[in-house]
Amino acid sequence: MKITRFRLALLALFAIVASFAGSTQASAQSFSIQIGTPPPPMVYEHRWAPPYRGAVWIPGHHEWINGRWVWVGGYYTYPPRRGGYWVPARYRGGYYYPGHWAY
């Protein structure tokens, strides 16, 4: 199948819209995933100075990706909206609750 410029542009537009829709939805609500095994022990990282004004520190944490725990190192970012704060991921009673933005 030959991909025309129009199809490529349409596909790129769809990908951009889908990425914004997914990030807005994830930040607006919290969900849980049932997982039997608890995450490995936390890795404690040194938190460095914020690189810019308004930066929010997202601490390092384990995420459940493709059926296994993966460590995601801490980083600074902007909140998606003004006044947002980060709620860290947690594991409780066999359920994993991913980190998310709250307002």
C-alpha positions as CSV (number, residue, x, y, z in Angstrom):
1,M,0.0,0.0,0.0
2,K,1.4,3.3,-1.0
3,I,1.3,6.0,1.7
4,T,0.5,9.4,0.3
5,R,1.4,12.7,1.9
6,F,-2.3,13.2,2.8
7,R,-2.5,9.8,4.6
8,L,0.8,10.5,6.4
9,A,-0.4,14.0,7.5
10,L,-3.7,12.4,8.6
11,L,-1.9,9.7,10.6
12,A,0.4,12.3,12.2
13,L,-2.6,14.4,13.2
14,F,-4.4,11.4,14.7
15,A,-1.3,10.5,16.7
16,I,-1.0,14.0,18.1
17,V,-4.7,14.1,19.0
18,A,-4.6,10.6,20.6
19,S,-1.5,11.6,22.7
20,F,-3.3,14.7,24.1
21,A,-6.5,12.8,24.8
22,G,-4.7,10.0,26.6
23,S,-2.7,12.3,28.8
24,T,-5.7,14.4,29.7
25,Q,-7.8,11.4,30.6
26,A,-5.0,9.8,32.7
27,S,-4.5,13.0,34.7
28,A,-8.2,13.5,35.3
29,Q,-8.9,10.2,36.9
30,S,-7.2,7.5,38.9
31,F,-7.4,3.8,38.2
32,S,-5.9,0.6,39.6
33,I,-4.4,-2.6,38.2
34,Q,-4.7,-5.9,40.0
35,I,-1.2,-7.4,40.4
36,G,-0.2,-10.2,42.7
37,T,3.4,-9.4,43.2
38,P,4.5,-6.3,45.1
39,P,7.1,-4.0,43.5
40,P,10.8,-4.4,44.4
41,P,12.2,-2.2,47.2
42,M,12.4,1.5,46.3
43,V,15.7,3.0,45.0
44,Y,16.5,6.2,46.7
45,E,17.7,8.9,44.4
46,H,19.3,12.3,45.1
47,R,17.0,15.1,44.2
48,W,18.8,17.9,42.4
49,A,18.0,21.6,42.2
50,P,15.0,22.4,39.9
51,P,16.2,23.3,36.4
52,Y,13.5,25.9,35.9
53,R,10.8,27.9,37.8
54,G,7.6,26.0,38.4
55,A,9.3,22.6,37.9
56,V,7.7,19.7,39.9
57,W,9.8,16.7,41.0
58,I,8.3,13.3,40.1
59,P,10.1,10.9,42.4
60,G,11.5,7.6,41.0
61,H,9.1,4.7,41.2
62,H,8.3,1.3,39.9
63,E,5.8,0.9,37.1
64,W,4.0,-2.3,35.9
65,I,5.0,-2.5,32.2
66,N,4.4,-5.6,30.0
67,G,3.9,-7.9,32.9
68,R,6.9,-6.9,35.0
69,W,8.1,-4.1,37.4
70,V,10.3,-1.5,35.7
71,W,12.1,1.3,37.6
72,V,11.5,4.8,36.3
73,G,14.0,7.4,37.6
74,G,12.9,10.7,39.1
75,Y,12.7,13.8,37.0
76,Y,11.4,17.4,36.9
77,T,8.5,18.4,34.7
78,Y,5.7,21.1,34.4
79,P,2.2,20.2,35.7
80,P,-0.3,19.9,32.8
81,R,-2.4,22.7,34.4
82,R,-1.7,25.4,36.9
83,G,-2.1,24.3,40.5
84,G,-1.5,20.7,39.9
85,Y,0.4,18.4,42.2
86,W,1.8,14.9,41.7
87,V,0.2,12.0,43.6
88,P,2.9,9.2,43.8
89,A,2.2,5.6,42.6
90,R,1.3,3.1,45.3
91,Y,0.8,-0.6,45.8
92,R,-1.8,-1.7,48.3
93,G,-3.5,-5.0,48.8
94,G,-2.6,-6.6,45.5
95,Y,-3.6,-3.5,43.5
96,Y,-1.2,-1.0,41.8
97,Y,-2.4,2.6,41.6
98,P,-0.2,4.6,39.1
99,G,1.0,8.1,39.9
100,H,-1.2,10.9,38.5
101,W,-1.8,14.7,38.6
102,A,-4.4,16.0,40.9
103,Y,-5.9,19.5,41.4
